[in-house]
């Protein structure tokens, strides 16, 4: 029977920044200043375990403060990186 795995995924908020050349769209990962999403190499058997780890990461160093307009027009000022939960079945 398949087994679910849960993990933290690190996102760069700049990947959601509005692209001035493509209204309504965000910047491309082809931009070398933007870090692509990355799975943190630690897997959990339960979503609760993964969420506890994500909460710890969110409370830690999340990079420099950035200020930008997101592709949806919302202004953002805060840490550059955030973490969310991902899952897979093995």
C-alpha positions as CSV (number, residue, x, y, z in Angstrom):
1,X,0.0,0.0,0.0
2,X,1.3,3.5,-0.8
3,X,2.8,5.5,2.0
4,X,2.4,9.3,2.2
5,X,5.4,11.5,3.0
6,X,5.2,15.1,4.1
7,X,7.9,17.7,3.9
8,X,8.7,21.4,4.0
9,X,9.0,23.3,0.7
10,X,11.0,26.6,0.7
11,X,9.7,29.4,-1.6
12,X,11.3,32.7,-2.6
13,X,8.7,35.4,-2.4
14,X,10.4,37.2,-5.3
15,X,9.1,34.4,-7.5
16,X,5.6,36.0,-7.1
17,X,6.8,39.5,-7.9
18,X,5.0,41.3,-10.7
19,X,6.9,41.1,-14.0
20,X,6.8,44.7,-15.5
21,X,7.1,43.2,-19.0
22,X,4.2,40.8,-18.6
23,X,1.3,42.5,-16.7
24,X,-0.6,40.1,-14.4
25,X,2.3,37.6,-14.4
26,X,5.1,36.9,-12.0
27,X,8.8,37.0,-12.7
28,X,10.3,33.9,-14.3
29,X,12.6,31.4,-12.7
30,X,14.9,32.1,-15.6
31,X,15.8,35.2,-13.6
32,X,19.0,34.2,-11.8
33,X,18.1,36.3,-8.8
34,X,15.1,34.1,-8.0
35,X,15.5,30.8,-6.2
36,X,13.3,28.0,-7.4
37,X,11.1,26.1,-4.8
38,X,13.1,23.5,-3.0
39,X,12.1,20.5,-0.9
40,X,13.8,20.5,2.5
41,X,15.5,17.1,2.8
42,X,13.6,15.9,5.8
43,X,10.5,13.7,5.4
44,X,7.7,13.1,7.9
45,X,5.1,10.3,8.2
46,X,2.4,12.7,9.4
47,X,1.3,16.2,8.4
48,X,1.5,17.2,12.0
49,X,5.2,16.3,12.2
50,X,5.9,18.3,9.0
51,X,3.8,21.3,10.2
52,X,5.8,21.4,13.5
53,X,9.0,21.5,11.5
54,X,7.6,24.2,9.1
55,X,6.6,26.3,12.2
56,X,10.2,26.1,13.4
57,X,11.6,27.1,10.0
58,X,9.1,30.0,9.8
59,X,10.2,31.3,13.2
60,X,13.8,31.2,12.2
61,X,15.9,33.2,9.7
62,X,13.9,33.7,6.5
63,X,16.3,35.9,4.7
64,X,16.5,39.6,4.1
65,X,13.4,41.8,4.1
66,X,12.0,42.5,0.7
67,X,9.4,45.0,-0.5
68,X,7.7,44.4,-3.8
69,X,4.4,44.3,-5.6
70,X,3.1,40.8,-6.3
71,X,1.6,39.7,-9.7
72,X,-1.9,40.0,-8.2
73,X,-1.2,43.7,-7.3
74,X,-0.8,43.2,-3.6
75,X,2.0,45.0,-1.9
76,X,4.4,42.7,0.2
77,X,6.9,43.8,2.7
78,X,8.5,41.0,4.8
79,X,11.0,38.1,4.8
80,X,12.2,36.8,1.4
81,X,11.5,33.1,2.1
82,X,8.6,31.2,3.4
83,X,7.9,27.5,4.0
84,X,4.8,25.4,3.2
85,X,3.9,21.7,3.3
86,X,4.3,19.4,0.4
87,X,3.4,15.7,0.1
88,X,4.1,12.7,-2.0
89,X,3.2,9.0,-2.1
90,X,5.8,6.3,-2.2
